[in-house]
Structures are given as C-alpha cells and as structure tokens.
Amino acid sequence: MKFTTLVASTIAALSFTTAGFAQDYPEMNLRYSSNIPEVVNTSAIDTYFSSEIEKRSGGKIKIQHFWANTLGGEAEIVDLVGSGAVDLGLIVMGNQAARLPFSAVTNALPVTYTDGPTVNKLTHDIMMFDETARAELDQANLHPLLFRYLPDYRIYCTKPIKTMEDFNNIKIRSYGAFVPKMFEALGAIPVNIPPTDMIQAMQSGAMDCTYMFNSAVKAFKVDQVADYATDLSFGVISAHTLFIAKDKWESWPQEVRTLFEEVAADAEAYGNELIAGDEAKAVDAITEAGMEVVEFEEKEAFEAALPDMLDLWAESMAGNGKGEQAEATVAYIRENN
C-alpha cells in the first residue's frame, strides 16, 4: 500500500508540475506499434504510458496505438522503427537475436533469470552501457525507452507432462534461437511461431503445448485449447522493449525527452506492480477455467538436463568473433542477476 500511494503521489506531483509548463511542449501525434493484442494484461503498461504523456504534456503530445502487429510484423519492426516510419515500437529482442544479439540477451535466454525488476535493470544497463550492445543498436538507429519483464514462463499442453519421458517428441511453441535449444535438450520438438498464431496451431495439431505465462493464459485463450498446465518454471525474461529511432529521439527538445524518460520510469514501476499482482492471481483463474496444474515429478532430472544458456550464448558469440565481448557481458549478468 505504501508503494502504491507513493507512486500515485509522485505521478500527481509530476502531472501538476508538467501541466504548468504544457505550453513548452510542441504539438506531436505519434504512432505506437505493439506486437500483442490490447486485451493482454501487459498492454495496460502501454496505455498507461501514452495517457500519461498526453496528460503531462497538457494534451499537446498524443499517441495512437496499433495492436497485434498491425503496423508491421517481427521481420519488419526493427527497420520500421529505425527509419522513423513507426514512431514508437515494441520489439521482441529474442526474435532479433541474429541481428542484435547483445541487446537481446535478457529476452532470448530461458531458464536464466528469476526476478522481474532485476532483469529490467540488466536490460537497461546492457542496452545503455554495454559497448557492443550500444554499437548494434546505433547501427539499427534504435534508442530504448521503456523496459518490462514477463513472469515465469511455463508450458500448457493437451496432455499432462509429469516426467522427463513425457517431453519426448512433443511439439512446443518456441521463439528465437535459444528457447528451441532448451526444448531440444529436454527431448521436445520446438515450433517457432508468434503468440498470435499459437491457438490455431494447437487446434490443428501442429503443436501439443504452448510456452507462455499464467497471467496471459486467458487473454490468449490458451485455456480453450490446453487442458493441462505445469508447475515447472522456465524463468522470467525481459519482455518486448519500447524503442524510438535514435535520430528522432535526439532531434526532440530536451523537455520532451525528459518528459518521456520520467513517464517511462513511472510506467516501468507501474508494470512491475501490475505483472506481479496479476501473476499472483492467475493460478486460481486458470484452474477455475478448468485447466489442471500438473506437478512435475522429476524436477532434479529436469534441472540437470537444462544447458547453461549463458554459456551457449557466449559460445555462439565466440563463433561470430565476439567471444571476448560476450564473456564480459556474461560476467556482468552473473554478478548482477
């Protein structure tokens, strides 16, 4: 309660202060691209961000949202944002790992991170201060604005997963380059598709399980195609990061950039509280919807089968001639994770 009250008081104070100088802000109409539907709980972070920008700018800066990749899919979004064709865009960095591997490290690797606010800070620090990550973002003309995490990933299946043998040859929704390696180590078959396609894939039999988190189950209608959840956790990750074109950012007046940074910090705090609260209530919601949460019986064998994902990532970077840089990034993550 104290934290909520403090955040609310701070927001109110900032709103009053910035409203008094609203005449200093230019008129701006910006387009904001999201890769997920508006009904997903974390989309509230985006609408919070845009509404606060409009309110604190005295209505001079307006942001229009485009949901579920309607302005461009995963293959185009980096260039759409970097070129300025999309003003503000959420990017799933794990899907860009071939192009932006250092910037993607906190999103791309499963079973590595366990605490949401910590992974937010790691993502911020790597993108802002890691020289290799900064260089690749500069090359793409991207400036990061808003960080968020996704809670413990789990699997939701058409049959119960209780033992290591149950993983053999089941088809599980995956993404990026490293989540598939994890599922392959468990004996499963990864299927890389975006979350917007996973329900149809399960309905058609192209997948047996999907990879998601409890508080997104009902929003994505996973409970309509999967009867079983599991108590296994595959860890938290950084979520899609909000970016703007770097040259566009640098062209804005300082007072506009300061406003966006203040609102982004408040939106991150709002998101941390929202995600933790929704996840705490989610198990009851999915069991009430008829899904059974299955206890996995061989947790030690599960943990023993998992590869060290940071080691795998560092090895892949060494293969690209960036082994020394990767070792430094890994050392930072291990020290601060």
C-alpha positions as a Python dict, from the first residue, in 0.01 Angstrom:
ca = {
    (1, 'M'): (0, 0, 0),
    (2, 'K'): (280, 243, 85),
    (3, 'F'): (443, 180, -253),
    (4, 'T'): (117, 232, -441),
    (5, 'T'): (46, 552, -251),
    (6, 'L'): (398, 682, -310),
    (7, 'V'): (378, 615, -685),
    (8, 'A'): (36, 779, -706),
    (9, 'S'): (158, 1085, -515),
    (10, 'T'): (466, 1115, -734),
    (11, 'I'): (261, 1088, -1052),
    (12, 'A'): (18, 1352, -926),
    (13, 'A'): (303, 1587, -841),
    (14, 'L'): (468, 1538, -1178),
    (15, 'S'): (137, 1587, -1356),
    (16, 'F'): (82, 1918, -1178),
    (17, 'T'): (436, 2036, -1247),
    (18, 'T'): (448, 1945, -1615),
    (19, 'A'): (94, 2073, -1679),
    (20, 'G'): (212, 2414, -1565),
    (21, 'F'): (466, 2415, -1847),
    (22, 'A'): (249, 2248, -2111),
    (23, 'Q'): (297, 2545, -2344),
    (24, 'D'): (664, 2444, -2374),
    (25, 'Y'): (576, 2118, -2549),
    (26, 'P'): (534, 2103, -2925),
    (27, 'E'): (222, 1955, -3082),
    (28, 'M'): (302, 1593, -3165),
    (29, 'N'): (99, 1300, -3298),
    (30, 'L'): (284, 972, -3264),
    (31, 'R'): (212, 614, -3372),
    (32, 'Y'): (286, 333, -3125),
    (33, 'S'): (318, -26, -3252),
    (34, 'S'): (261, -328, -3027),
    (35, 'N'): (318, -691, -3114),
    (36, 'I'): (41, -816, -2882),
    (37, 'P'): (-337, -761, -2859),
    (38, 'E'): (-476, -487, -2639),
    (39, 'V'): (-653, -746, -2419),
    (40, 'V'): (-323, -888, -2287),
    (41, 'N'): (-263, -757, -1936),
    (42, 'T'): (79, -604, -2008),
    (43, 'S'): (-77, -381, -2276),
    (44, 'A'): (-203, -172, -1984),
    (45, 'I'): (159, -56, -1943),
    (46, 'D'): (148, 89, -2294),
    (47, 'T'): (-184, 266, -2248),
    (48, 'Y'): (-63, 399, -1913),
    (49, 'F'): (248, 537, -2085),
    (50, 'S'): (58, 709, -2365),
    (51, 'S'): (-215, 850, -2141),
    (52, 'E'): (44, 995, -1902),
    (53, 'I'): (239, 1153, -2188),
    (54, 'E'): (-79, 1321, -2312),
    (55, 'K'): (-185, 1430, -1964),
    (56, 'R'): (152, 1565, -1855),
    (57, 'S'): (205, 1748, -2184),
    (58, 'G'): (-126, 1926, -2139),
    (59, 'G'): (-272, 1735, -2433),
    (60, 'K'): (-6, 1853, -2678),
    (61, 'I'): (154, 1512, -2734),
    (62, 'K'): (-90, 1243, -2845),
    (63, 'I'): (-10, 877, -2907),
    (64, 'Q'): (-218, 640, -3118),
    (65, 'H'): (-185, 267, -3053),
    (66, 'F'): (-175, -6, -3316),
    (67, 'W'): (-207, -354, -3164),
    (68, 'A'): (-105, -707, -3267),
    (69, 'N'): (149, -618, -3537),
    (70, 'T'): (-98, -418, -3747),
    (71, 'L'): (181, -175, -3848),
    (72, 'G'): (431, -447, -3931),
    (73, 'G'): (545, -788, -3813),
    (74, 'E'): (855, -916, -3638),
    (75, 'A'): (1057, -922, -3961),
    (76, 'E'): (998, -554, -4034),
    (77, 'I'): (964, -384, -3698),
    (78, 'V'): (1333, -300, -3637),
    (79, 'D'): (1359, -120, -3969),
    (80, 'L'): (1017, 42, -3934),
    (81, 'V'): (1118, 196, -3601),
    (82, 'G'): (1476, 269, -3702),
    (83, 'S'): (1363, 451, -4016),
    (84, 'G'): (1106, 653, -3823),
    (85, 'A'): (813, 506, -4019),
    (86, 'V'): (681, 390, -3680),
    (87, 'D'): (739, 648, -3407),
    (88, 'L'): (738, 413, -3109),
    (89, 'G'): (760, 36, -3138),
    (90, 'L'): (771, -265, -2909),
    (91, 'I'): (1037, -510, -3023),
    (92, 'V'): (1075, -871, -2905),
    (93, 'M'): (1452, -874, -2895),
    (94, 'G'): (1479, -1253, -2889),
    (95, 'N'): (1332, -1255, -3240),
    (96, 'Q'): (1611, -1018, -3347),
    (97, 'A'): (1897, -1213, -3187),
    (98, 'A'): (2075, -1276, -3516),
    (99, 'R'): (2095, -901, -3581),
    (100, 'L'): (2106, -763, -3224),
    (101, 'P'): (2247, -1048, -3012),
    (102, 'F'): (2390, -845, -2723),
    (103, 'S'): (2077, -631, -2691),
    (104, 'A'): (1865, -948, -2697),
    (105, 'V'): (2046, -1143, -2427),
    (106, 'T'): (1792, -1082, -2148),
    (107, 'N'): (1497, -1171, -2372),
    (108, 'A'): (1648, -1455, -2573),
    (109, 'L'): (1765, -1685, -2294),
    (110, 'P'): (1524, -1905, -2094),
    (111, 'V'): (1599, -2060, -1752),
    (112, 'T'): (1849, -1783, -1677),
    (113, 'Y'): (1669, -1501, -1492),
    (114, 'T'): (1442, -1531, -1189),
    (115, 'D'): (1342, -1178, -1083),
    (116, 'G'): (1150, -931, -1296),
    (117, 'P'): (1275, -591, -1171),
    (118, 'T'): (1631, -728, -1177),
    (119, 'V'): (1600, -833, -1541),
    (120, 'N'): (1462, -487, -1623),
    (121, 'K'): (1773, -327, -1477),
    (122, 'L'): (2002, -572, -1655),
    (123, 'T'): (1830, -494, -1985),
    (124, 'H'): (1858, -119, -1929),
    (125, 'D'): (2223, -136, -1829),
    (126, 'I'): (2326, -364, -2116),
    (127, 'M'): (2146, -154, -2377),
    (128, 'M'): (2273, 175, -2238),
    (129, 'F'): (2626, 92, -2119),
    (130, 'D'): (2748, -230, -2284),
    (131, 'E'): (2963, -103, -2572),
    (132, 'T'): (2881, -393, -2805),
    (133, 'A'): (2508, -366, -2741),
    (134, 'R'): (2516, 9, -2789),
    (135, 'A'): (2702, -30, -3118),
    (136, 'E'): (2446, -271, -3261),
    (137, 'L'): (2155, -51, -3150),
    (138, 'D'): (2328, 251, -3301),
    (139, 'Q'): (2368, 58, -3625),
    (140, 'A'): (1993, -8, -3627),
    (141, 'N'): (1926, 355, -3522),
    (142, 'L'): (1736, 247, -3210),
    (143, 'H'): (1707, 415, -2871),
    (144, 'P'): (1540, 217, -2586),
    (145, 'L'): (1273, 389, -2378),
    (146, 'L'): (1065, 152, -2168),
    (147, 'F'): (1155, -181, -2008),
    (148, 'R'): (931, -452, -1870),
    (149, 'Y'): (955, -818, -1780),
    (150, 'L'): (740, -1124, -1832),
    (151, 'P'): (683, -1356, -1534),
    (152, 'D'): (774, -1722, -1502),
    (153, 'Y'): (724, -1899, -1833),
    (154, 'R'): (551, -2236, -1825),
    (155, 'I'): (400, -2482, -2071),
    (156, 'Y'): (31, -2556, -2135),
    (157, 'C'): (-48, -2881, -2311),
    (158, 'T'): (-313, -3111, -2446),
    (159, 'K'): (-177, -3391, -2227),
    (160, 'P'): (-17, -3392, -1880),
    (161, 'I'): (360, -3350, -1857),
    (162, 'K'): (473, -3528, -1539),
    (163, 'T'): (809, -3689, -1619),
    (164, 'M'): (1110, -3636, -1844),
    (165, 'E'): (981, -3909, -2073),
    (166, 'D'): (667, -3702, -2133),
    (167, 'F'): (880, -3439, -2309),
    (168, 'N'): (991, -3683, -2577),
    (169, 'N'): (884, -3562, -2921),
    (170, 'I'): (609, -3330, -2801),
    (171, 'K'): (579, -3017, -3014),
    (172, 'I'): (607, -2698, -2809),
    (173, 'R'): (567, -2338, -2918),
    (174, 'S'): (902, -2163, -2915),
    (175, 'Y'): (1072, -1846, -3038),
    (176, 'G'): (1416, -1715, -3122),
    (177, 'A'): (1738, -1918, -3132),
    (178, 'F'): (1786, -2029, -2770),
    (179, 'V'): (1442, -2135, -2647),
    (180, 'P'): (1449, -2412, -2912),
    (181, 'K'): (1784, -2533, -2775),
    (182, 'M'): (1631, -2565, -2430),
    (183, 'F'): (1335, -2771, -2553),
    (184, 'E'): (1561, -2988, -2768),
    (185, 'A'): (1773, -3062, -2457),
    (186, 'L'): (1455, -3187, -2289),
    (187, 'G'): (1371, -3411, -2585),
    (188, 'A'): (1088, -3196, -2721),
    (189, 'I'): (1038, -3052, -3071),
    (190, 'P'): (1033, -2670, -3075),
    (191, 'V'): (794, -2489, -3310),
    (192, 'N'): (884, -2124, -3364),
    (193, 'I'): (568, -1919, -3415),
    (194, 'P'): (444, -1584, -3277),
    (195, 'P'): (197, -1593, -2986),
    (196, 'T'): (-85, -1468, -3210),
    (197, 'D'): (-67, -1796, -3406),
    (198, 'M'): (-33, -2044, -3122),
    (199, 'I'): (-402, -2118, -3062),
    (200, 'Q'): (-467, -2213, -3424),
    (201, 'A'): (-152, -2428, -3421),
    (202, 'M'): (-275, -2621, -3118),
    (203, 'Q'): (-623, -2657, -3263),
    (204, 'S'): (-477, -2802, -3583),
    (205, 'G'): (-245, -3042, -3400),
    (206, 'A'): (68, -2867, -3525),
    (207, 'M'): (162, -2816, -3157),
    (208, 'D'): (97, -3014, -2840),
    (209, 'C'): (196, -2740, -2596),
    (210, 'T'): (245, -2368, -2589),
    (211, 'Y'): (504, -2167, -2399),
    (212, 'M'): (351, -1876, -2208),
    (213, 'F'): (291, -1750, -1853),
    (214, 'N'): (-8, -1791, -1625),
    (215, 'S'): (-145, -1437, -1640),
    (216, 'A'): (-158, -1448, -2024),
    (217, 'V'): (-347, -1777, -2047),
    (218, 'K'): (-697, -1637, -2057),
    (219, 'A'): (-609, -1332, -2268),
    (220, 'F'): (-463, -1555, -2539),
    (221, 'K'): (-742, -1814, -2488),
    (222, 'V'): (-489, -2087, -2412),
    (223, 'D'): (-741, -2243, -2173),
    (224, 'Q'): (-963, -2318, -2475),
    (225, 'V'): (-704, -2546, -2636),
    (226, 'A'): (-494, -2680, -2344),
    (227, 'D'): (-624, -2888, -2055),
    (228, 'Y'): (-301, -2908, -1855),
    (229, 'A'): (-53, -2661, -1709),
    (230, 'T'): (263, -2750, -1518),
    (231, 'D'): (428, -2625, -1202),
    (232, 'L'): (767, -2612, -1380),
    (233, 'S'): (915, -2267, -1422),
    (234, 'F'): (1135, -2176, -1718),
    (235, 'G'): (1229, -1842, -1563),
    (236, 'V'): (1142, -1479, -1627),
    (237, 'I'): (1266, -1278, -1925),
    (238, 'S'): (1274, -918, -2032),
    (239, 'A'): (966, -850, -2242),
    (240, 'H'): (934, -651, -2560),
    (241, 'T'): (1126, -325, -2519),
    (242, 'L'): (989, 7, -2641),
    (243, 'F'): (1216, 183, -2891),
    (244, 'I'): (1225, 504, -3089),
    (245, 'A'): (1456, 594, -3378),
    (246, 'K'): (1776, 733, -3226),
    (247, 'D'): (1799, 1029, -3464),
    (248, 'K'): (1435, 1116, -3399),
    (249, 'W'): (1496, 1099, -3023),
    (250, 'E'): (1798, 1326, -3048),
    (251, 'S'): (1603, 1575, -3259),
    (252, 'W'): (1339, 1624, -2991),
    (253, 'P'): (1367, 1920, -2749),
    (254, 'Q'): (1522, 1830, -2416),
    (255, 'E'): (1198, 1895, -2229),
    (256, 'V'): (1019, 1636, -2444),
    (257, 'R'): (1291, 1377, -2386),
    (258, 'T'): (1282, 1446, -2014),
    (259, 'L'): (905, 1400, -2010),
    (260, 'F'): (931, 1068, -2193),
    (261, 'E'): (1204, 944, -1959),
    (262, 'E'): (1003, 1038, -1650),
    (263, 'V'): (688, 870, -1780),
    (264, 'A'): (883, 561, -1890),
    (265, 'A'): (1027, 523, -1539),
    (266, 'D'): (681, 553, -1387),
    (267, 'A'): (539, 309, -1643),
    (268, 'E'): (807, 57, -1556),
    (269, 'A'): (721, 81, -1186),
    (270, 'Y'): (351, 55, -1272),
    (271, 'G'): (427, -250, -1487),
    (272, 'N'): (628, -424, -1217),
    (273, 'E'): (337, -394, -975),
    (274, 'L'): (78, -490, -1236),
    (275, 'I'): (263, -800, -1356),
    (276, 'A'): (338, -930, -1007),
    (277, 'G'): (-20, -874, -893),
    (278, 'D'): (-179, -1037, -1196),
    (279, 'E'): (54, -1335, -1181),
    (280, 'A'): (-28, -1393, -814),
    (281, 'K'): (-396, -1427, -903),
    (282, 'A'): (-352, -1620, -1226),
    (283, 'V'): (-334, -1979, -1099),
    (284, 'D'): (-679, -1952, -944),
    (285, 'A'): (-812, -1806, -1269),
    (286, 'I'): (-681, -2086, -1490),
    (287, 'T'): (-795, -2362, -1255),
    (288, 'E'): (-1140, -2204, -1238),
    (289, 'A'): (-1140, -2217, -1619),
    (290, 'G'): (-1095, -2595, -1596),
    (291, 'M'): (-722, -2630, -1652),
    (292, 'E'): (-534, -2875, -1428),
    (293, 'V'): (-195, -2769, -1290),
    (294, 'V'): (18, -3084, -1301),
    (295, 'E'): (301, -3141, -1054),
    (296, 'F'): (619, -3241, -1235),
    (297, 'E'): (765, -3548, -1065),
    (298, 'E'): (1131, -3530, -1174),
    (299, 'K'): (1243, -3176, -1104),
    (300, 'E'): (1606, -3269, -1032),
    (301, 'A'): (1632, -3452, -1365),
    (302, 'F'): (1469, -3154, -1536),
    (303, 'E'): (1725, -2913, -1391),
    (304, 'A'): (2012, -3148, -1474),
    (305, 'A'): (1901, -3169, -1839),
    (306, 'L'): (1894, -2793, -1889),
    (307, 'P'): (2200, -2641, -2054),
    (308, 'D'): (2366, -2329, -1915),
    (309, 'M'): (2211, -2081, -2155),
    (310, 'L'): (2466, -1808, -2087),
    (311, 'D'): (2742, -2050, -2183),
    (312, 'L'): (2557, -2142, -2503),
    (313, 'W'): (2509, -1775, -2586),
    (314, 'A'): (2876, -1694, -2522),
    (315, 'E'): (2982, -1986, -2743),
    (316, 'S'): (2762, -1863, -3026),
    (317, 'M'): (2908, -1512, -2992),
    (318, 'A'): (3261, -1655, -2997),
    (319, 'G'): (3170, -1825, -3324),
    (320, 'N'): (3087, -1478, -3460),
    (321, 'G'): (3420, -1335, -3347),
    (322, 'K'): (3282, -1163, -3036),
    (323, 'G'): (3386, -1408, -2770),
    (324, 'E'): (3578, -1160, -2554),
    (325, 'Q'): (3289, -910, -2556),
    (326, 'A'): (3043, -1188, -2475),
    (327, 'E'): (3246, -1311, -2179),
    (328, 'A'): (3240, -960, -2033),
    (329, 'T'): (2863, -936, -2078),
    (330, 'V'): (2810, -1281, -1925),
    (331, 'A'): (3030, -1192, -1627),
    (332, 'Y'): (2822, -878, -1569),
    (333, 'I'): (2496, -1076, -1585),
    (334, 'R'): (2620, -1347, -1349),
    (335, 'E'): (2739, -1086, -1099),
    (336, 'N'): (2418, -882, -1104),
    (337, 'N'): (2147, -1141, -1175),
}
